[in-house]
Amino acid sequence: MALISIKDLLLRTEVGFNPHELGKKQDLLLNIRIYYQLQEEEKNDNPEQALNYRDVCKKIISLVENRQYNLLERVADEVADLVLAIPRVKEVDVEVDKPHALRFAKSVSFSLSKKK
């Protein structure tokens, strides 16, 4: 089993249900840990066999930035499902961080893990 971590992926989307949040895009930071099966790429150095984390990242960006969410929980769940749909992926951890969500806190985050 191998691990790829995508750290501090900064996205903008409509998230929240309070009146002051509606219709406004806000920053989200995503941290994603992808556990997957290697296909000998670590031995033969062949990019064609590697899990293409750039493509994974593009799919996540497209998903999150083109949607509207009430809850961080929903964002994390949809991202986890998208990543788990990749055949080689066995498990994923997703943390969604909403900076400045609380007045006296740097951020609020929600995390979830899913396995096949």
C-alpha positions, 0 to 999 in steps of 0.5 A: 500500500502506498500513500499520496498526500495532497496538502492545503489545496485551496478552493473557493466555493459557496459553503454555508447556510447562514444568511451572511454566507449565502451567495458568496464564495468562501475559501476552503483548504483540503488535505487529502490522504490517498492510500492506493495499490502500487503497480511496480512504478516504484521499481521501474520509474514508469510515469504511465503506471503511477497514480496521476495525482494531478488528474485527481486534483483537477477532478476535486477542484472541478467537483468542489468549485462547481457546487454549492454546499451547506456543510463541510461534511458534505464536501468531505463526503463527495471528495472521498467518494470521488477519490474512492471511485479510482480503482487502485484507491483503497482508502482516503482521508479528507479534511476540509478546513474553513478559514475564519469561520469563527471569530476567534479561531484560525479555522474550523475543520471536518475530517472523515475517512472512507475505505472500500 
